[in-house]
Amino acid sequence: MAAAQCEISFEIDYTSSIPSTSANSTTTASYEIHGSGNPTNIGTIDPNGITILPPIQTPGNYDLTVQISAGGVLATRTDSFQIGNCYGNETRIIFYNHAKRTLNGDSFNTLVNFVIRKNGEIVVDSRDANTQYDSPIDKWKSFEAKVGDRIEFLTDLIKSATDGKTTGDMFTFSTTGTSGTVNGTNPTASGLQLLNSQAIGPNNGTKRIFAFVVAPKVNYALGTDFFQ
């Protein structure tokens, strides 16, 4: 998945005896990595509006050049911007809960490995499930991640249930809040959105993975809900 993109926008502050309008002037812009000599031309832009550059994924220091031609006079201005830390140190919360349900009072012997990696490093690794899936996410365990971090959520069905038919899912939600349930009953977490759901089983050795990049303004709830 692509890393979080930076949105670069700018306005032109131009003072002249010749008013600059789209009718009597031409305004163009281009940008390039500093010193590359390989500019990307944006084309003609509105000199009196806000210009938003196309999404830029390659990090680095960039030069932005704007040219205004009016009444036979050409004015050029170059400024700079940086790609690589669009959201500063903004952090979000990753809630997680490795849970299974009981059936007729029995939890059986299902064994699922529950793993979360952040930027390739394991931050959660557990085979011990609990029965607290219905609890609100503010009672779940959690850790922080920066916007732009890559999160990988993995499950491995090491041992299926007594009858070999473990059922249930591993799931990933996003939420704009830090409280509420994610199982569809009130009160649900605010702005809840299901990003992924995959069956954990049913067979021994079944492996699942879902990866995403942490986005601004949302938190995440990663969990399991299985039985038998």
N, C-alpha and C positions, 0 to 999 in steps of 0.2 A: 504494500500500500504506500501511496505517496505521503511524504511528510507534510505537515501543515504549511500552507502557502501564505506568503505575505501579500497584503493588498497595499499598493503604493498609489497615492492620488496626489494631485497638485492643482493649484490655481495660478493664473498669471496676473501679476501686478504690473501693468504697463502704463507709463505716463508719456504722452507725446502730444505735439500740436496737431497731429493727425490722429483722430480717434480710430481705434482698431475695431473693426467689425468684420463679420464673415463676408460682407459684400465688397469692402474696399481693401481687404488685406488677406494674406495667406499665412496661417500659423501651422507649423509642423513641429514634430518632436521625435526624438530617438533616444535610445539608451544602450549602454554597453558596459561590460565589466571593465573597470578602470585599466587603461593601457592596452586593451585587447586590440583596438583598431578594427573591431568587427561590430558595428552598431546594428541594432534592431530598429527599423523605422516604424513608427506608429502611424505616420501619415498625417493628414490634415486634421486639426483639432479645433474646437470652439475656443477662441481667445477669452471669452467672457464666462466660461463655465468650468466645472470641475472635470478633470481628466483622470480616469482610472486606468492604470497600466494593466496589460494582460497578466495572468498569474505567472509568477517567477519562482522556480523551484531551486535553481542553482545558487548556493550561497556565495557571497563575495561583496566587494565594494563596487558600486556602479556609478557611472556618470550619466546624467540626464541633460540633454541638450534641446533647447527650445529656440526656434527661429521665427521671427515675425517680419514679413515683408509688406511694406505699405508705402505708397507714393514714391517708389523707386529706392526706398531706404530699407536696408536689411539689418535687423537687430538680433543678436545672438546672446543667449545666456546659458551657462552650464552650471549645474548644481550636482550634488552627490547624494546617494542613499546607500543603505546597507541591507543585504538580505542574509538572514541566518539566525536572528533572534527576535522574531516577529512579536512574540507575546511575553518577552522579558522573562521573569521568574514566576509567572502565574502558575499556581499549583491547583490540582483538582484531587478529589477523593475517589479511591477505588475501594468500594465495599465488596466483601466476599464472604460466602457462606457455603461450606461443604456439608450438605444435609441429606438425610434419607428418612423415609417414612416407615413406620411399622405396619405390619399386616397381621390382623388377628392377634395383636399383642406381641408378635415375634418380629425381631429385626433381621433374622436369618444371618448368613455369614458373608454377604456381599462385601467385596473389598475394592474400592476405587481410589486410585491415586489422583490427587487434585493438585495441579501445579499452575502457578502464575509466574511469568517471566516479564521483567521490565528491561527493555533495551538489551535483551539477551541474557540478563542475570536473573537467576531464580530468587524470588522474594517470598513465595509460598510453596511449600511442598508437604502435603499431608495425606495420610491414609485414614485418618481418624474422622469419621463423619459424625454428625450430631442429628438431632431431630427438631431443630429450631427453625425450619424453613419459613414457617408462618410469622415469625417475629419480624418487626419492622427493621429496615436496614440500619437504623441508628443503633441497633443492638448487635449488628454483625461486626466482625473484625474489619479493619481497613488499613490502608497505607496511602501515602501521597505520591502523586506523579505530576510531572510538569507537562504543560501543553506541548505537544510534539513528541512525547515519549511513545515508544512502541510497546504495546502490551500484548502478550500471548497467553491465552487461557487454554489449558490442556487437561484432558481426563484420560485415564487408562484403566479399563475394567480388568483388574488383575485376577479377580475371582468372582464368577457369577454366582447367583443365588443357588439355594439348595436344588431348585428344579431347573437351573441353567437358563432362566429366562428373566434376567434383570431388566426391568422397564424403568423409564424415566429419562430425564434430560439434563444436559448442562446448558446454561443460558447466559446471555449477556444483555443487560439493559443499560440505557443511559437515562439520567434524571437531572432535572434542574434543581432538585432539592437535596436534603440530607436526612430525610425522615420519610416514613410511610412504607407500606408493603409493596411488593412487586408481583404478587400473585393474583391480582385482579379484584381483590375484595377491598372495600373501603376501610380506612382511608388509604388510597394508593399514593405512592411517591409522586411528587409534582413533575409534570412534563415527561411522564414515563414513556419510553420508546423501546420496543424490543429490537435489538440489533441482530441477534442470532440465537438459534435454538437447535440442538442436535441430540439425537438419542444416544444415551450412554452405552447401551447394550445392543443385543442381548448376550453376545457370546464373549467368552474369556478372550482377553487380548484386544478387545475393541478400543481403538484410540481415536480421540476427537481433538480438534484444535480450532480456535478462532482467534484471529489477530486484528488489532485495530490501533489507530494512532489517536492519542488523547487530544480532544478538541477543546477549545475555550468554552467557558460558561456552562459546562455540563459535568456531572459526576457519573460514576458507573457502578453497577451492581452485577457481580459475577457469582453464579451459584450453581448448585446441583439440587435436584429434586428427584429421588429415585426410591424404588422399593422392590421387594422380593430379592 
